[in-house]
Amino acid sequence: MALMDIQFDESFWKQLVITPKDIEFLYSFLLEKETPLPSVELAQALIKERIRTERQSLQKKQKLNGAFYLPENEYHVGDKVQFPALNWAAGEVTAVREGNNPELPGLRVITVDLEDGGSRQFACNIADHKLNQNAPQETDDTVDLEDTIIKDFGVAITEKLEAKLEENKDIVRIGANWFPKSLLIEFNVGHLNLAEAVLDMHEGGPLPVESLLEQIEVTSDDPAELVQFSMNYALQEDPRFDEVGPHGIVQWFLNRLEPEYVRQRPIELIETTAEYDRSAMTEDMLIAEQSIDDELVDPDPQFSRREAGKELVITLNYPHWRVGSMPLTAFTRDFFPTAIETPRVKFTLIDEENKEISAWVVRPFNYVYGLRKWYEEKELIPGSQLRIKHGKRPGEVLIAPEPKRTNREWMKTLLIGADGGIVFAMLKQTISASFNERMAIAVPSMDILDDLWKKRQANQKPVKKVMREMMGELAKLNTQGQVHAVELYAAVNCIVRCSPGMVFSLLASNPDFTAVGDLYYRLSDNS
C-alpha cells in the first residue's frame, strides 16, 4: 500500500525540544561511529533521526486508518478508509447501498462516519474514474527534505543540542567534538607527566595533541581520532595543562608557564566599581563614548559612528599601554581568534616588519596581552594609534603603528611631584607614531607611577575627586581653563581605571563641573 509522505510545519522545528531520547540516540550514534564528532554533525544526525521516526510514526498511523479511497474498489460495512484528496481525513464505512445511474452499472454508494464527527457519502465500484489514476505513491525525497531542514534550522537546533549535551555527564566535549566518556582510552599519570616534560622543553607550548602523543611514544590500534580525543580529555582534567587553541584547534600549554597577566588581571585594568547615572549623559557624550577603544564600553549601535571593516585604527589608553595589551571591544573582537570554551587563546601577531609577536587573547578579561616589549620598541605612548587588520591566512592578525615621521613635539606630559601629586606640563617629546591629540599623554616616570597605583589600590580616592584634581591640572595647560571630556577620561585613567561612561556621567551630573559647549568643561567656581 502506498503511503503519504511526511510534511513538517515550520513550527515543528522552531519549537523542537531536545529530549532524553534524543541524547540516547546520539550516544548510540557515537558508539557506532567510534569517532568523536562536532555539534553540527550530531545535530544533522538528530534531524535525520527525527525525520525517520516521525515518518515511521505517521506510516503506522496511516496503516491503522485503513486503505486509501479509490472509486474502483468495493467497500463493506466496518471497513476503515482514508481520503488523500480530503487532507487525509479518515473514517469507517457504516452503510452500503446500490447506486442509481444507468451509465454506471454496479455503482454503489458508501456512507462513511469521519473521525472529525461528520458523515459523508462516496461512490465506489466504478472502474473508470480519474481518482483511480491519482492514487498516492510512495515518495523518496528524504535527502532533499533533510537538506532543507538542516539549511533552515540547523544552526538553531545545534545551539539547543549543545546546551543539552553540556548538561549530560555521559558525553564529554573537547574543543568542538563530543564522545561518550565511558569509551575513552585511559591515559595514566605517567603519560601526563611525560606530556608535561615535553611542554616544558617547548617553553610551555603551545603544542597540539598529535605532537604530544608522538613525543611520548603512544601507540594504539584504536582510531587515531579517538586516541587524540582521549588524550585531550585526560589533559583537560589535569590542572597542570591549559587548552589555548583557537576555535577548531586544540593546543596545550603549561599553566605554570603562562604569563601572570594571562591568568589574572593587572591592577591597571581592574575597573573601579561605583554607581553612576548614565541617563545624565548627553547625546554627544554617548557618541563620544562609542568612539573610545575601551573594553568597559558596552556597544550601542544607535550612537556608534564607526563601521566594521577589514582593518581598524585604535587608540591606546594608559592602562593598556602600560600593561602591553589591547582592548577586546565590539569592533576589535572579530580581528582576533576566539574559542568555544577556552578562556585563553595563544596566537601570533605580525607587525609591519614581518616580525612575529607572541600574544594571548584573554577572553574573561576582554583584552589581548603580550605587546609591552613591542610598544617599547616602537616608542609608543598612551594615545598612540595602532592599525590592525586581517592577514592573508586564516587566523593571521597584522598590527602596525599608524605611521608618522619621527620628530620632537610639544606633548602633554604627566609628572609626579615629591609629594606624590600629579602634575601636567607641556614638554618636548620624541614621537614615532600618529596619536589621538585628546588622549596622548607622555609618561616618563613609569616606575614612580607604578608605585602610586600599588599604594592607591588599598585606599582609592573617589573617581570624582580624581576628576577634580586632573581637571585642575589640565586646565592650567590652556588659557581658557577648559578640558575636553575625552581628554579628562584619558588623564583619569592614568591614575585609576574607570570607564568613559563613568567620567562623562559625573561631568554631566556633578555640580563641581560646568559645561562650556562641545564636550568642554571647566571647574565650577564653587568647587
ZADOLO-268023 format. One line per 2 residues: number of its first residue (from 1); their letters; for each residue x, y, z of C-alpha. Coordinates in steps of 0.05 Angstrom, whole numbers. Layout:
N
NUM> A> X Y Z ~ ...
//
This chain:
527
1> MA> 0 0 0 ~ 27 69 -18
3> LM> 34 117 40 ~ 31 192 48
5> DI> 100 223 58 ~ 111 266 120
7> QF> 100 341 117 ~ 132 385 171
9> DE> 104 451 193 ~ 157 504 205
11> SF> 137 509 278 ~ 155 436 288
13> WK> 229 453 281 ~ 226 521 314
15> QL> 194 492 376 ~ 236 428 375
17> VI> 254 405 446 ~ 316 361 455
19> TP> 292 302 496 ~ 330 248 536
21> KD> 311 200 480 ~ 348 245 431
23> IE> 410 243 475 ~ 405 167 480
25> FL> 403 163 404 ~ 465 207 397
27> YS> 501 166 449 ~ 488 103 408
29> FL> 505 141 344 ~ 574 159 372
31> LE> 584 88 396 ~ 571 63 326
33> KE> 617 114 293 ~ 674 103 344
35> TP> 697 173 327 ~ 687 239 364
37> LP> 642 286 324 ~ 626 361 326
39> SV> 560 391 347 ~ 540 406 276
41> EL> 545 334 253 ~ 508 310 315
43> AQ> 452 360 301 ~ 448 336 229
45> AL> 444 264 253 ~ 389 283 301
47> IK> 349 318 247 ~ 353 257 202
49> ER> 332 212 260 ~ 273 257 277
51> IR> 250 255 204 ~ 257 180 204
53> TE> 218 169 269 ~ 164 220 251
55> RQ> 155 186 183 ~ 153 118 216
57> SL> 101 142 266 ~ 58 172 211
59> QK> 62 108 170 ~ 39 66 229
61> KQ> -19 114 240 ~ -37 111 166
63> KL> -39 36 166 ~ -87 37 225
65> NG> -131 87 187 ~ -145 36 132
67> AF> -139 33 57 ~ -137 94 11
69> YL> -204 110 -20 ~ -206 92 -94
71> PE> -272 94 -133 ~ -256 27 -166
73> NE> -253 -11 -100 ~ -311 -45 -66
75> YH> -323 -30 7 ~ -363 -63 63
77> VG> -393 -40 129 ~ -337 -36 181
79> DK> -281 -21 131 ~ -234 35 150
81> VQ> -219 84 95 ~ -176 147 88
83> FP> -183 201 36 ~ -119 234 7
85> AL> -160 286 -30 ~ -192 309 35
87> NW> -127 324 71 ~ -122 252 94
89> AA> -188 250 130 ~ -204 180 155
91> GE> -267 144 177 ~ -307 79 179
93> VT> -358 53 129 ~ -426 50 164
95> AV> -473 35 105 ~ -471 9 34
97> RE> -527 17 -17 ~ -538 6 -92
99> GN> -528 67 -135 ~ -578 93 -186
101> NP> -542 112 -250 ~ -556 73 -315
103> EL> -489 96 -343 ~ -451 65 -285
105> PG> -474 -7 -276 ~ -453 -37 -209
107> LR> -448 32 -176 ~ -452 31 -101
109> VI> -453 87 -50 ~ -420 81 17
111> TV> -433 123 79 ~ -371 140 120
113> DL> -370 167 190 ~ -308 211 192
115> ED> -262 217 253 ~ -279 291 258
117> GG> -351 274 273 ~ -381 287 204
119> SR> -412 237 156 ~ -404 236 80
121> QF> -424 192 22 ~ -376 167 -32
123> AC> -385 128 -97 ~ -349 62 -105
125> NI> -345 2 -152 ~ -331 49 -211
127> AD> -278 21 -257 ~ -268 84 -298
129> HK> -254 145 -254 ~ -198 196 -254
131> LN> -184 186 -180 ~ -164 114 -195
133> QN> -104 142 -233 ~ -85 191 -178
135> AP> -72 141 -123 ~ -18 166 -75
137> QE> 52 139 -90 ~ 109 128 -43
139> TD> 160 185 -48 ~ 234 183 -37
141> DT> 251 256 -23 ~ 286 241 44
143> VD> 352 272 24 ~ 320 336 -3
145> LE> 278 343 60 ~ 338 332 105
147> DT> 379 383 67 ~ 324 435 71
149> II> 314 426 146 ~ 389 428 160
151> KD> 396 491 119 ~ 337 528 150
153> FG> 340 504 223 ~ 408 471 232
155> VA> 441 529 269 ~ 384 537 320
157> IT> 379 462 332 ~ 454 457 341
159> EK> 452 511 395 ~ 395 475 431
161> LE> 432 409 426 ~ 497 438 454
163> AK> 460 465 514 ~ 431 396 529
165> LE> 497 360 517 ~ 531 406 566
167> EN> 482 382 620 ~ 497 309 604
169> KD> 552 274 645 ~ 559 214 599
171> IV> 581 252 536 ~ 642 297 542
173> RI> 669 352 498 ~ 738 372 475
175> GA> 741 433 430 ~ 684 424 381
177> NW> 678 348 387 ~ 637 301 432
179> FP> 644 229 452 ~ 617 180 506
181> KS> 661 185 568 ~ 656 110 582
183> LL> 691 93 516 ~ 751 138 524
185> IE> 820 107 525 ~ 853 114 593
187> FN> 917 154 600 ~ 952 148 667
189> VG> 993 197 707 ~ 1056 172 675
191> HL> 1032 194 606 ~ 1012 262 634
193> NL> 1080 271 668 ~ 1114 257 602
195> AE> 1068 308 568 ~ 1087 359 620
197> AV> 1161 346 607 ~ 1151 354 532
199> LD> 1115 421 541 ~ 1168 443 590
201> MH> 1221 432 536 ~ 1179 476 489
203> EG> 1176 534 538 ~ 1106 515 559
205> GP> 1077 506 489 ~ 1031 510 454
207> LP> 1032 441 423 ~ 977 401 390
209> VE> 959 333 419 ~ 988 298 358
211> SL> 1057 324 376 ~ 1050 304 448
213> LE> 1028 233 430 ~ 1085 227 381
215> QI> 1138 250 431 ~ 1114 208 489
217> EV> 1111 149 440 ~ 1038 127 449
219> TS> 1017 70 404 ~ 947 43 397
221> DD> 904 2 349 ~ 845 47 363
223> PA> 824 101 313 ~ 872 160 315
225> EL> 814 209 326 ~ 793 170 389
227> VQ> 864 166 416 ~ 874 241 407
229> FS> 806 257 438 ~ 821 213 498
231> MN> 889 245 509 ~ 858 314 502
233> YA> 806 295 555 ~ 860 270 603
235> LQ> 899 335 594 ~ 836 376 604
237> ED> 822 342 671 ~ 893 354 696
239> PR> 902 425 726 ~ 974 428 701
241> FD> 951 437 629 ~ 912 493 595
243> EV> 878 487 527 ~ 896 550 489
245> GP> 879 536 417 ~ 831 579 375
247> HG> 764 554 351 ~ 771 486 318
249> IV> 843 475 340 ~ 864 441 406
251> QW> 932 463 432 ~ 962 454 502
253> FL> 1003 499 547 ~ 1031 491 617
255> NR> 992 533 667 ~ 1053 549 709
257> LE> 1090 579 649 ~ 1033 624 626
259> PE> 1046 699 636 ~ 1019 727 701
261> YV> 971 775 667 ~ 942 719 625
263> RQ> 919 685 689 ~ 899 747 728
265> RP> 882 819 712 ~ 935 872 728
267> IE> 915 928 775 ~ 917 978 718
269> LI> 859 941 684 ~ 816 929 746
271> ET> 756 974 739 ~ 735 1019 795
273> TA> 664 1000 814 ~ 618 1056 832
275> EY> 547 1074 815 ~ 534 1128 764
277> DR> 474 1154 726 ~ 481 1140 651
279> SA> 416 1178 639 ~ 454 1242 654
281> MT> 498 1234 593 ~ 483 1278 533
283> ED> 477 1251 462 ~ 545 1279 446
285> ML> 574 1241 505 ~ 542 1177 483
287> IA> 571 1185 413 ~ 640 1202 441
289> EQ> 637 1142 488 ~ 626 1095 428
291> SI> 687 1123 393 ~ 734 1104 450
293> DD> 772 1038 447 ~ 757 1012 516
295> EL> 731 943 536 ~ 689 978 590
297> VD> 645 1009 537 ~ 582 970 521
299> PD> 566 973 447 ~ 507 1016 427
301> PQ> 494 1018 351 ~ 448 1077 360
303> FS> 506 1123 377 ~ 564 1089 342
305> RR> 593 1125 282 ~ 644 1071 265
307> EA> 635 1016 214 ~ 665 946 216
309> GK> 716 933 161 ~ 777 893 142
311> EL> 821 939 183 ~ 814 985 242
313> VI> 853 1041 276 ~ 851 1041 352
315> TL> 878 1088 405 ~ 914 1062 467
317> NY> 895 1088 536 ~ 947 1089 592
319> PH> 926 1023 626 ~ 932 982 562
321> WR> 996 1018 541 ~ 1028 1005 608
323> VG> 1007 931 612 ~ 1023 917 539
325> SM> 952 899 519 ~ 896 918 472
327> PL> 822 921 489 ~ 773 870 462
329> TA> 714 912 441 ~ 655 904 395
331> FT> 700 930 338 ~ 766 895 354
333> RD> 740 827 376 ~ 728 800 306
335> FF> 801 810 287 ~ 827 762 339
337> PT> 819 686 346 ~ 766 660 394
339> AI> 745 593 422 ~ 683 555 444
341> ET> 705 541 516 ~ 778 561 523
343> PR> 785 624 565 ~ 855 639 539
345> VK> 877 633 466 ~ 951 634 446
347> FT> 964 664 377 ~ 1015 705 338
349> LI> 1012 777 315 ~ 1054 800 255
351> DE> 1079 872 252 ~ 1095 916 193
353> EN> 1167 889 191 ~ 1140 817 188
355> KE> 1163 806 260 ~ 1122 755 299
357> IS> 1095 775 367 ~ 1072 721 415
359> AW> 1005 743 444 ~ 944 719 482
361> VV> 870 732 476 ~ 847 735 548
363> RP> 772 725 538 ~ 748 731 611
365> FN> 780 799 618 ~ 769 825 547
367> YV> 839 842 526 ~ 896 818 482
369> YG> 961 812 521 ~ 1035 807 503
371> LR> 1053 873 469 ~ 1092 911 523
373> KW> 1161 898 494 ~ 1136 915 424
375> YE> 1105 980 449 ~ 1173 999 478
377> EK> 1210 981 415 ~ 1162 1024 374
379> EL> 1168 1082 425 ~ 1093 1087 432
381> IP> 1058 1129 485 ~ 988 1130 515
383> GS> 945 1158 459 ~ 986 1126 403
385> QL> 946 1096 347 ~ 952 1025 320
387> RI> 925 995 257 ~ 901 923 260
389> KH> 876 881 202 ~ 865 810 179
391> GK> 924 775 147 ~ 923 734 84
393> RP> 918 668 122 ~ 860 648 168
395> GE> 874 669 240 ~ 931 716 219
397> VL> 928 785 251 ~ 971 843 227
399> IA> 989 902 271 ~ 1027 967 259
401> PE> 1033 1036 289 ~ 998 1089 249
403> PK> 1057 1119 211 ~ 1085 1187 227
405> RT> 1153 1218 215 ~ 1193 1214 280
407> NR> 1204 1283 309 ~ 1201 1321 375
409> EW> 1135 1354 392 ~ 1105 1391 449
411> MK> 1065 1339 486 ~ 1021 1337 548
413> TL> 1068 1303 599 ~ 1049 1272 665
415> LI> 1098 1286 721 ~ 1097 1265 794
417> GA> 1118 1313 848 ~ 1157 1297 911
419> DG> 1092 1294 949 ~ 1064 1242 902
421> GI> 1018 1292 869 ~ 1004 1291 794
423> VF> 1026 1350 751 ~ 1017 1361 677
425> AM> 1065 1402 635 ~ 1076 1414 561
427> LK> 1145 1386 545 ~ 1182 1366 482
429> QT> 1177 1290 469 ~ 1202 1244 414
431> IS> 1141 1219 376 ~ 1146 1159 329
433> AS> 1073 1144 312 ~ 1008 1181 300
435> FN> 967 1196 362 ~ 899 1220 385
437> ER> 911 1291 409 ~ 860 1287 464
439> MA> 886 1221 493 ~ 960 1229 482
441> IA> 1000 1235 547 ~ 1075 1224 554
443> VP> 1093 1188 619 ~ 1168 1190 632
445> SM> 1164 1168 705 ~ 1131 1100 696
447> DI> 1163 1065 756 ~ 1140 1120 804
449> LD> 1070 1118 774 ~ 1070 1042 783
451> DL> 1085 1050 857 ~ 1029 1101 861
453> WK> 979 1051 831 ~ 1000 999 883
455> KR> 993 1047 941 ~ 925 1071 917
457> QA> 899 1001 906 ~ 884 992 980
459> NQ> 859 1063 991 ~ 829 1090 927
461> KP> 804 1161 921 ~ 733 1170 895
463> VK> 733 1179 820 ~ 700 1247 823
465> KV> 757 1272 869 ~ 809 1246 819
467> MR> 770 1281 764 ~ 772 1347 801
469> EM> 847 1341 812 ~ 861 1321 739
471> MG> 817 1376 712 ~ 852 1427 756
473> EL> 919 1407 729 ~ 898 1400 656
475> AK> 863 1468 658 ~ 930 1501 672
477> LN> 954 1480 602 ~ 908 1528 565
479> TQ> 887 1600 576 ~ 813 1584 576
481> GQ> 819 1534 633 ~ 775 1485 594
483> VH> 784 1410 588 ~ 751 1363 537
485> AV> 713 1304 566 ~ 755 1253 527
487> EL> 819 1287 550 ~ 796 1282 622
489> YA> 779 1208 613 ~ 849 1195 587
491> AV> 882 1232 645 ~ 839 1200 699
493> NC> 857 1131 672 ~ 930 1146 685
495> IV> 911 1144 759 ~ 850 1100 766
497> RC> 816 1051 719 ~ 746 1074 701
499> SP> 700 1073 641 ~ 686 1133 596
501> GM> 613 1128 617 ~ 631 1140 690
503> VF> 674 1201 674 ~ 622 1230 626
505> SL> 562 1219 672 ~ 598 1252 731
507> LA> 617 1311 687 ~ 543 1319 667
509> SN> 513 1309 736 ~ 564 1335 787
511> PD> 559 1409 805 ~ 635 1413 811
513> FT> 638 1415 734 ~ 608 1466 687
515> AV> 596 1452 613 ~ 620 1505 565
517> GD> 600 1471 500 ~ 625 1417 451
519> LY> 642 1370 509 ~ 689 1420 541
521> YR> 684 1431 616 ~ 715 1473 670
523> LS> 715 1471 745 ~ 656 1507 775
525> DN> 671 1570 815 ~ 649 1537 880
527> S> 688 1472 870
//
